[in-house]
Amino acid sequence: MQASDRPDAGQCVLIDTKGHDAGIYQSIQGLENDRCYLLTAWVKRLSGCIGINVYSYNWGPAIAHYSDIQSTGWRQIAIPISPVDGGMQL
């Protein structure tokens, strides 16, 4: 955790990954199947690509994807997601 450079944002997590397949993963359980959820986040691309893939909880095919190779500065993203097995992997 560190102080964010986005005005009025408080703290943020800086994730510095190396390599073409580096990243972090998050599991979410307890969601209702076929209900629409909106995943929102503030992201800042420093270089390379921001890629977010959302999979079913049991690692089936991707159910949503976000990719950004051009933005500069902070931007808020929103990804609609409909779980098929009560959860998701990000």
N, C-alpha and C positions, 0 to 999 in steps of 0.2 A: 504494500500500500504506500502511496505517496500522494502529496498534494496535487490536485489536478490543475492544469493550466486553462481549463474551461471555466469561464466566469461563473461564480456561485455554485460550483459543482462539488466542493468538499474534497473527498479523496477518490483516487482511482487505482486500478491495478495496471501496472505496466508489464506487458508480456513481450519479451524479446526472444523470438524464435530463430533458429538457424536451420538452413536446409529447406528443400522444397516440400517436405511433408511434416514439418514440425508444427506443434500446436498444443492446445489444451483441450480437455474433454470434460463435459458435465453431463451427469445423468439426472433425469427428472422423472419421478414416479407419482402415482396417485391422480392422474388426469383422466377425464372422461373420454371414452372413445367417440369419435366422430363429432366432437364439440370443437368449435374453432377457438383457438387461443392466439394471442398476438404477442410474439416475442419482440421486445424493444430493447435497444441498447444504444448508448453513445459510443462511437468508435472514432479513432483517429489513426489514419494510415500514415506511418512515417516513411515507409519505403515498401517495395514489393507489392504483395497482394493481400487483402483481407478476404478470407474465404470462410464462410460458415456453411456447414452441411448439417442438416437435421435428419436423423434416422429414427426409425421406430425403436422402442426400448430394447427389443431383442436383435438389433442390428440388421434389420432387413434393408430393402432398397431405400435410398434417400427420399424423404417426403417433402423436403424444401431445401433451397440453396440460395446463398447470397455471395456475390463476388464483387470486389471493388479494386481496380488497379489505377484509378485516376484521381480520386478525391485528394484534397489537401485540407488540413484543419479538421476540426470536429464535425461530425454529422450524426444525426439520429437515424437509425435504421429500424424498420418494422417488418417482421416476417410472419405472415399468417400460417398457423400450423394446426392440423387436425390429426390428433393421435389415433393410431389403429390398434394399439395394444396397451393402453393405460399409461404410457410414458414416452419419453424420447431421449435420445442421445444427441448432444451437441458437440 
